[in-house]
Amino acid sequence: MNVDRLVLAFAGTMILLSAALAYFVHLNWLALTAFVGLNLLQSSFTGFCPLATVLRKMGFQAGCAFGG
């Protein structure tokens, strides 16, 4: 699995988790959903993703989106 797919999988998991926490625990968990969404949006314009940088340093193969 390359960095691009891992970033998308992590973002999707975090969004689903925060939506579930907002439903079952407290609506303030939607702030996590907004943070992940904003991070995805800014990375689409800038090409910079902190998670992608960490994953590359961990040795995962870079994909075409976050090739660095």
Buried (B, 14 or more C-beta within 10 A) or exposed (E): EBBBEBBEEBBEEBBEBBBEBBEEEEEEBBEBBEEBBEBBEEBEEEEEBEBBEEBBEEEBEBBEBBEE
